[in-house]
Amino acid sequence: MSELNLILLGPPGAGKGTQAARLRKDFDLAYIATGELLRHHVDQATELGKEASSYMDAGKLVPDPLVIAMILSKVEDEGDDGFLLDGFPRNDAQADALAEELDGLGRRLTAALYVAAPDDVVVERLSGRRQCANGHIQHVTFDPPKVDNMCDLCGRPLKQRKDDMPEVVQKRLATYHEQTEALIDYYEDKGLLRRFDGTRSPTEVHDHIRATLATLRLEERL
């Protein structure tokens, strides 16, 4: 297995971002967060970005083939050792389209890494976060500031982001369950799903993922 082509799955707040940062460092993977990728193309006014802007300016969703074209461009430019895809696909149709296009490049997915966490854990994690103007994040339960509502690192006020408010988190979870959760069964049926307990510490989850990927590489050699 010369490359690791991975998809990250799981609800918001499960810890995917933390694991993505560690895996990028471990394996020198191209990290593809589709929201960031789209903004990059639009900001740089690439041909794909200009096309995407025409849809966005009209208040329309950017079509799947255009998003996939951006993903493939990133894979070809930076993904010699593999890639880590976060935020796409969001449904079975997108997953089918992505697999078909990757096959055209002679690439295939290694695994879909599913970091699981129940809704109550997600709500507690996200609704307890507080952030200062410098971007530092603390948590009212797990990393409480020494002075109420003041950042330990810079002393600036800590505030709750709008998307971390409990009612907003519940809506985000509802969207995830409705639109994206079905991918768990999709990738399990294809034998690609690997499950990880997102309620455990980030280091434990990371160690489990690394062990799983090592096993996959060993099986490939046998």
N, C-alpha and C positions, 0 to 999 in steps of 0.2 A: 504494500500500500504506500505509494510514493507521495500521496497527498491526502489531506483531511478536508473533506467538503461537508460542512456541518450546518444544520439549521437549529436555532434555539427556539424552543417552544415553552409556553407557560404563561400564567396570568400576570398582570402588572403587579409588581411588588414581590415577586417570587425570588428575586435575586439574579435575574438573567444578566443585567448590566455588570454586576460584580464578577460573575463567572466569565463573561465575554472579555473583560479586561485581562483576566488571568490567562485565559486560553490564548489570546493574541500574543501575550508575552511568552508563553510556553512554546508555541508552535509557529510563530511568525506568520499568522494567518491574515489574509485580507479581511478586515471587518466591514461588513456591509449592513449598516442600519438604514433602511430604505428612506426614512424621513430625512436624515442627514444627507443621503445621496441625492435625493430629489432637490433639496435646497442648494446643494453644491452646483448641480447642473444649471439650475435657474440663475444663481448668483454669478456663475461664470459665463452665462449666456452661450453655452454649448448648443450645438444643433438639437440635441435631445432636450436640453433645457428650454430652448425657444419653443419647441413643439409642446412641451409640458405646460409652459406659461400660457399658451393659447387656450388650453382647457381650463387652467386655474383661473385665468382672468374672466372666463365666462361662467365661473362658478360650478364647473363640472369636475368630476373625478378624473385623474390622469389614467388613461386606459392601461390595462394590465400589460399588453405587449410593449408599451413604451417603458414602463417600470422595469420589465424583464430585460429590455435592451440596455438600460442603465446598469443593471446588475451584471449582465454578461460583459459589458465594457470594463467594469471594475475587476471582474474575475480575470479577464484576459490581460489587463494591465498589471495587476498586483497579486494575482492568485496562483502563482506557480506552485507554492507549497500547500495551497488549499484556501478555503474561505470559511468565514463564519457569518451566516446570514441571520439577521434579526429584524423582525417586523414584516416579513414576507416569506412564504405565502400566508394568506389569511383564510383561505378556503380551498376546497378540493380542486376546483377548476383552476385556480392559480397554481396549485401544486402540480397538477397535470401539465400545464403549460410550461412551467419552469423545468420539469423533468425532461420534457421533449426538447427544449432549447439546449439544456446542458448536454443531452445525448448527442445533439448536433455538433457540439464542441469536443465530443469524445470524453466527456466528464460524467461522473455519477455521484450521487450523494453517498457519503460514508455513513452518516447517522443523523437522526433527529433527536436532539437532546432536550428532554422534557423535564423542566424543573417545576415540580408540583408544590403547591401551597394552598391550603383551604381558605375560603373567603374571609373567615374571621381573623386569621393570621395576617392576610393581606391588608385588611381594613386597619388593624392595629398598627402595622408597620408604616403604612403610608399616612394615615391620619395623624400619627404622632410625630411626623417629621417637621422640623422647623429650619428655615434657611435665612441666612443674612444676605445683605446686598453684595457681599463678596463671593457668594456662592457656597459658603461653608454650610454643612448640614449637620444638625444634631437631632436627637430624638428625646422626647419628653420622658420616655420610659427606659430605653436602652442606652442612651448617652445624654443624660440630662445636663443642661448648662449649670455651671457653678453659681451663676447669678441668673435669677429668673428672666427668661426672654432676652438674654444677652449672649452673644457668641463667645465661646471660650477663647477662640483663636484671635479675634480682632476686636471684640468688644462692641460690635455693632448690633442693633436690634435683630432679633430672630422673629420671623413671621411664618405663618402657615400659607403655603401656596394654594391657590384656588383649586388646582386639580388634586390636592391632597385632602380636601375637606371630605368628611365621611360620606356625604350624600353623592359627591362627585365620584369618589372611589367606587361606591356601589354601582353607579351607572357604568363606569368603565368595566367593572367585573361582569355586569349584565351583557354588555356588548361583546366581551371576550367569550362568555358562555354561548351566546347566540351565534356568533360569526366564526370564531376561530377554534373553539374547543374540539370540534369534529376532526381536526387534523390529527389529534392523538390517535384515534382509531384508524385514520387514513394511513399514517406511517407505521402503525403497529401491524396492520394487514400486510404491509410490504416488507415487514421484518427489519425496519430501520429504526424503530423507536427504542430509546434507552431512557429509563425513568430514574429521577433523582429526587430525594426528599429535600425540598426547599425550606423546610422548617429547621433543618440542622444548621450548624454554623457554616459560614462561607468556606472556611478551610476544609471542613469535612465534605461539603458538596464538591469542592474543587478536587480533593483527593479521590473521591469516588469517580468523578468524570475522567480524570487522568488514568485511573486504573482501568476503566471501561475502554478508553481509547487504546491503551496498551494491549488489552486483550483482543480488540478488533484487529490490530496490526499483527499480533501473533497468529491469530486464526487465518489471516490472509497469507501468511508465509507457509502455513502447514498444508 
